[in-house]
Amino acid sequence: MPMKLLLGGSPCTHWSIARTKNRETEPEGLGWELFKNYLIALEKFKPDFFLYENNKSMAPAIRAQITRELGVEPILINSALVSAQSRQRLYWTNIPGVEQPEDLGILLRDILESGLPLEEKGYTLKANYANAGAVNGVCGQHFPAPMAAEPVRIGTIESNAKNADFDSQQYRVYSPEGKSVTLCGQGGGVWAKTGLYAVPANGKAYPVYEVKDSSIAIKGQQYPIRLADGLYIIRKLNVTECKRLQTVPEDYEFPVSNTQAYKMLGNGWTVDVIAHILSYYPGIRDAPMEVLSMYDGMSCGRLALNKLGARISHYYASEIDKYAIKTTLHNFPDTIQIGDAFQIREEGWELKR
């Protein structure tokens, strides 16, 4: 008999603190109904082990009820430990003995396709990981072992020069000497809802902007900016760089537009965090595995299993986004798509092997 694994992370749109209107703060509403589909899958599929993920910013009442329903305490892991992205997520699993990943000390500059670190600086970041948003600084010491760097904001390109106080995420500028901010499902855009990054100009085929007297000219318009005078490439991250932030393998392909690729990566999992958790799965390489992935997206769970050398006999994916389905089938054509997660509530539901 194959081992069974249930994966899932129901959409966090209704629970996230980023939602400014009608945010759900109690275990009820559409967000909770989406989670209940996972509970029903747990009951009907009867896996040996399960893994459920969601946003750290959910209300305490929802977090407590999820914990009661699943019977295990969540594990908070920041993707910054294994990648160049600050991304705090909660993971509920009955896989025993899961500990925090080792801090690999990866910075944004390590995954960029263009741009070099400021050579004359020769410093590493000093940041308080335990207190997100705490003071960031530089020093000549080694990277602190128990710490993980946070994004380091160094400026803002204002969208409206007449309003010097205007501040929006998509116009904030960060240093490649820190982490990226968390990728989101609405990333991309003209600039990017996850911010811009200032890379010292090195002759690559990107526009080079001059910052002079706290002002920058972009497409003939002057914007105030809080950056030291100098030449910069100021741009959003490209799809390849976002793949690296989510530790998605380089050979993973997106047969869709960049807009859809950004969306999938923002909604997806950090593959190496999932691989780390699943590495504690007893005998994960010893027997064939049957996997049910709820809200599968671009199949980051399968990418993690592949990294671990798991033998997958059947991989069932519950997904409704046509671009995610297309992308998954392009990379894993043997995936068995089972459609809308709400179908699992139907009487007599079962997986067709």
N, C-alpha and C positions, 0 to 999 in steps of 0.2 A: 504493500500500500504506500502511495506517495505521501510525503509530509504535506501539510496544508498551512498556507500563510495568507492572512488577510491584511492588506495594506489600505490606507485611505487617509485623506485629509479633506473633509468637507469644506466647500467654499466659505471663506471667512468674511465675505463682504458685509454681512449683516452684523457681525460681532466686532469688527475692527474699530479701534479708536479713531482711525482716519475717517470714518463715516461721520459726517457732520449732522445729518438728519435721520431720524427714525432708527438710530442704532439700537439693537436689541441688547438688553442688559440682564434679562431673565431667561431661564430655559424654556422658552416658548417662541412661537413665530416661525418664519420660514427657515431661518438659520438652524433652529433646533430640529425642525422636520428633516432637514438635510442630514444632520448628525444621526437622527433616528434611523435613517436608511442604513447607516453603518452598523448600528446596533442590531438591526434585523438581519443584516448580512452575517454578523457575528453569530447570531442564533441559528440561522439556517445553514451556513457553510460549515460551522463547527471546526474552525482552524485549530491547529496545534498551538500556533502563536499568532499574535496580532500586533500591529503597529498603527497608531492613530496620531496625526499631527495637526496642529492648528496654531493660530497666532497668539503670541504672548499677551497681546493687549485686550483680550476678551475680558468681560466683566467677571468679578470674583464669583458671583452666583452661578454663572454658566460653567466656569472652570470647576467649581466644587461639584456640580451635578454630573459633569462628564466623568470626574474621578469616581463618584459613587457608582455610576452606571458601568464603568469599565473595571472597577475594583482594583485599580493600581494608581499610584501617585505619578503625576507627570514629571518628566525630566526636562529641565530647561537647558538647551544647548544653543550657543551662539555660533553660527557658521564661520565667524571670524577666526575661530580656532583652526579651521582646516582650509580656509580660503581667504580671499582679499575682500570679502563682503561682510559687513556687520548685519547680521540677520538672526534675531532671537526668536526661537520657536519652542513650543511645548510638544513633548513626545510622550504618549502613553503606550506602554508595551508590557506584555507579560514575559518577554524574553528576559531571563535572569541575569543579574550581575552587571548591567550596563553602567559604565563609568564615563566620565568626561573625556573627549578626545584630547590628544596631545596638542598643545599650541605650536603650530608649525611656523608662526611668525611671518606669514605671507602678506605682503603689502600690495597695494594697487599697482605700483610701478612694476611689480614682478609679472603682471599678466597683460600689460599694455602692448599693443602691436607697434606703437610708435612713441617716440619721446624718451628722453633719458632723465634720470634723477639729477638734481643739481649737484654736480661733481664737487664743487668747492665746499659744499656743506659737510659731507662726510659724517652725518649723524644718523641716529636711529630714533624712532618715536618713543616717547615715554607717555603712556596713557593708562588711566585707571579703568580696567575692564569691569570690575565689580560694580562700578557706579557709572552706568552709561551716561554720556554727555558730560562727564567730569572734565577737569582741566586737561588739556592736551599740551604737550611741550616737547622740546627736543633736548637731547643731552648726548654726550660723547660716550655714554656707557653702553653696555650690551642690552639687547632687548630683554625686558624683565620676564623671567621665566613663567610666572603664573598669570601674566597679563595678556590681553589681546588688544591691539590698537583699535581706536574708534575712528570714524571719519574726521578729518581735520579741515574745517571750513576756513578758507583764506580770502574769500571775497564774494561779491554779489554783482551780477550784471543786472541792473534794474531794468524792468520792462517799460517803465515810464519815467523818463528823466525829470519830469515835473514833480514827481512824488518820491522824494529821496527816502521816505520811510517804507515804501512798498517793498514787500519781501515775499517771494514765492519760491517753493522748492525748486522749480524748474530753472530759476535764474541764479541759484546759489552755486558758487564755485568752490571746489575742493582740491586738496593737494594729493598728488600720486604717492606721497610719502605716508599716507594713512590707508584706511579701508574705504571701500565704496559705501555709500548708503544702501539701504535695503532695496533691492529690485522690486518693482511692483507690477501688477498686471496691466497697468495703464502706462507703462514705461514707453520710451521712444518719443514720438512727437517731434515738433519742430526743433525744440531743444531736447529736453527730457524731464519728465516729472521726477526723476531721481537725481537731478542735478547735473552740473557740468564739471569738467576736470581740466585744470590748467597744467599743461605739459610744456616744459621748456622746448623752444623751437630747435629742431635738429635737421632741417632740410627735407623732411618727409612731405608728401603731397597733401598737406592740410593747410588751410589758410593760417597765416601768421598775423597776430594782432599785436599792436604796440600799445602798452599801457604807459601813459604819461600824465603826470599831475593828477592822479586818481581818476583818470578818464580813459575810455576806450572807444574807438570808432569801429562800428560794425555796420556794413552795408550803407555807409555814408551818414550814419546817425551816431551821435555821441551818447555814451552811457556812463554814469558814475560807477566806479568800481573800487573796491577796497583791496587793491593789489599794489605791490611795489612796482615802480617803473621797470620796464623791460619788454622783451618779446616773448609771446606765449602762443601756443596752440591751445585754444579753448574750445572744447567740443564735448559732445555726449559720447558715451561708450558705444562701440559698435557691437553687432550681434556676437561676433567671435569672443570679444572681451567679456560680454555678459555670460556666454557659455562657460568661460573660465571661472567667473565669479560663482557660478552654480556647480563648478567642478564637473561639467558635462564633457565627455570625451571629445577630442578634436574632430574625430571622424563622424560624429553625429550630424546628420543633415536635416535642414529645414527646406522642404519642397513648397514653401509658402512665402508670402511677402515678409520683409523685415518687420513690418508692423505687427504681424501675427507672431513672429518669432520672439520679439520683445515681450509680447503679452504672455506667451507660454512660459518663457524663462522666469518672468516675474511671478507667475502663479505656481511655478514648479518647486521642487525640492532641491536642496543642496545635496547632490548625489553622494558626496563623501561622508556627510553626516549620516545619511541613511545606511550607507555601507558600514560605517562604524557601528551603528546600533545592531544591524543584522549580523555583524561578525560574531556577536555573542550567542547567536542562534545555535543550539546544540546540534551538531552533525549536519550543518548546512550544506556541506559538500558530499555527504555520504549517501544520500538517497534522492531519488527524483522528487521534485517539489511541484505542487499544484498551487497556483497563486490566483487570488481574487483581488483585483485592485479597484477600489471604489474611487470615483472622481479621478481617473487615471491620468488625465492631461497628456503630457508628452512622454509618459512611461519612465519617469526618473527612478521609480522603484525597481524596474527591470534593469536599468543601467547599473544600479547599485548591486543587484544580485549577480549581474554579469561580472562586475569587478571582483566579486568574491568567489567566482567559479562555481556558483550554484547550478545544479542541473534541473532545468525547468521542463516538466512534462506538458503542462498546460498553463497558459497565462491568459486569464480572463480580465477584460478591461471594461469598466462601466464609465462611459464618457458620451457627451452629447455635442461638444464643440467640433464642428466639421474639420477645422484646421488642425486641431490636436489629433483627431482620428487619422487624418491624412498623414500627418507627420509620424505618428506611431507606426502605422502600417508601412510607411516608406522605410523605416529603420528596422522594424520587427514584423515582417509580413505574416508570421505565424500567430500573431496576437488574435485572440477570439474576442471580438467586440460584442458586448451584450446590451448596449444601449443605455437608456435612462435609468438612473439609480432608483427611481421610484417604482420601477417594475418589480423590484425585489419584494414588494409588499403584496403582490398578487398571490392568491391562494394556489398552492401547488407549484410555486416557482422552484426551479432547479436548474443547475448548469447542464448544458448539453455537451457531453463529452464526445 
